[in-house]
Structure formats: C-alpha cells, structure tokens
C-alpha cells in the first residue's frame, strides 16, 4: 500500500470524523438525542477524559485541569509514535493489511486529539444551548478541549430478573458506550490486526514456525 493511499484513508476518516463532530456540536444541545432506530441513537455527549470518561484526577492527587493537560500531551506523543510506525511500515513495504490497520488507528487517534487540543478554544458550551463555532467566549483553553461523541447503540435495554443474584432488579443496557467516527476507526484498525494477524505480520509468523 503506497503512502498516497494511506494518506487518503487518513484524510477520509478525518474528514468524516470532524464534519460529524462539528455538525453535532453546532446543531445539538448537550445530551440531546435523536432516535434513528430503536437500537441506534444519535446522542450528543462530550468526554473530557480517556476511554469511558476516565480521568487522571480520579486516580492521582492532581486537579482535573492538570490531568486533562497530561492526558492530551500523552496522546500527542502516542500519535507521534503511531505516525512514525506508519511511515516505517510504508517505507519497508509491509503488507497492505498492516498499513491499512495502522492508517485507521492513526487517523482515529488524530481525530480525537484535534478535539482535545482545539475544541476548547473554538467552541462555547453546549449546556442548555447549541454551541457556536469560533465563539468569542470559548468554554476552555488550548489542550483542554472535550472529545465529541454521538454514536449510541443501546441494542438491549432491559432489567435483570429478580431471581438473578446481586444483579436482580437492576437495569441492563448493551451496548452502553457512546463513541464517534474516530473511535470506530481505531477499533476497526485494532480488529483488523487481531483477526488478520497472520496477514499483517507474515514474517513474524514465519519466524515462529521456524
């Protein structure tokens, strides 16, 4: 897979990711939802932490603002590492499967870091109103933006039977997380590496067999 095709994949993922996020941010109030199907909703929330809203301040004796800054800087280093990996495997003419997977992972990571770095200074708040792009009163500052999520698939929304130990009577929902296009690209890239591992790393597999 050539570098032009890899960059095309990255550019397409970034375009779709950012267009959907900007649309949601400028058309939805926070926690507003639209039912597409009974099992699929567009549900606007924002994530200021890591996966599932986890924050460093939940585990370390630091402020939420400091934790957000550390997380964003860590993501920048991670993206630099993934970017170097992508460039290296293209240079070495690695299998197409591996390049495609890493391209998706890189694009997804880059899509979310754009939110974290810039959204705090280009948008105002979405609480109780629709946000404005390039607002004169932004909700945050550089490196302190919140990631926009909107894809929600509550395919099962029910209650555990009373006879089930511990969980009886409690609500059960699958699939709970709300995510975005960038997250989808990352998950797809990781999935490709897992499912098509032998195609992605044929030399490694050959050495193991030898």
C-alpha positions, 0 to 999 in steps of 0.5 A, spaced: 500 500 500 503 506 497 503 512 502 498 516 497 493 511 499 494 511 506 494 518 506 487 518 503 484 513 508 487 518 513 484 524 510 477 520 509 476 518 516 478 525 518 474 528 514 468 524 516 470 524 523 470 532 524 464 534 519 460 529 524 463 532 530 462 539 528 455 538 525 453 535 532 456 540 536 453 546 532 446 543 531 445 539 538 444 541 545 448 537 550 445 530 551 440 531 546 438 525 542 435 523 536 432 516 535 434 513 528 432 506 530 430 503 536 437 500 537 441 506 534 441 513 537 444 519 535 446 522 542 450 528 543 455 527 549 462 530 550 468 526 554 473 530 557 477 524 559 480 517 556 476 511 554 469 511 558 470 518 561 476 516 565 480 521 568 487 522 571 484 526 577 480 520 579 486 516 580 492 521 582 492 527 587 492 532 581 486 537 579 482 535 573 485 541 569 492 538 570 490 531 568 486 533 562 493 537 560 497 530 561 492 526 558 492 530 551 500 531 551 500 523 552 496 522 546 500 527 542 506 523 543 502 516 542 500 519 535 507 521 534 509 514 535 503 511 531 505 516 525 512 514 525 510 506 525 506 508 519 511 511 515 516 505 517 511 500 515 510 504 508 517 505 507 519 497 508 513 495 504 509 491 509 503 488 507 497 492 505 493 489 511 498 492 516 498 499 513 491 499 512 490 497 520 495 502 522 492 508 517 485 507 521 488 507 528 492 513 526 487 517 523 482 515 529 487 517 534 488 524 530 481 525 530 480 525 537 486 529 539 484 535 534 478 535 539 482 535 545 487 540 543 482 545 539 475 544 541 476 548 547 478 554 544 473 554 538 467 552 541 462 555 547 458 550 551 453 546 549 449 546 556 442 548 555 444 551 548 447 549 541 454 551 541 457 556 536 463 555 532 469 560 533 465 563 539 468 569 542 467 566 549 470 559 548 468 554 554 476 552 555 483 553 553 488 550 548 489 542 550 483 542 554 478 541 549 472 535 550 472 529 545 465 529 541 461 523 541 454 521 538 454 514 536 449 510 541 447 503 540 443 501 546 441 494 542 438 491 549 435 495 554 432 491 559 432 489 567 435 483 570 430 478 573 429 478 580 431 471 581 438 473 578 443 474 584 446 481 586 444 483 579 436 482 580 432 488 579 437 492 576 437 495 569 441 492 563 443 496 557 448 493 551 451 496 548 452 502 553 458 506 550 457 512 546 463 513 541 464 517 534 467 516 527 474 516 530 473 511 535 470 506 530 476 507 526 481 505 531 477 499 533 476 497 526 484 498 525 485 494 532 480 488 529 483 488 523 490 486 526 487 481 531 483 477 526 488 478 520 494 477 524 497 472 520 496 477 514 499 483 517 505 480 520 507 474 515 514 474 517 513 474 524 509 468 523 514 465 519 519 466 524 515 462 529 514 456 525 521 456 524 
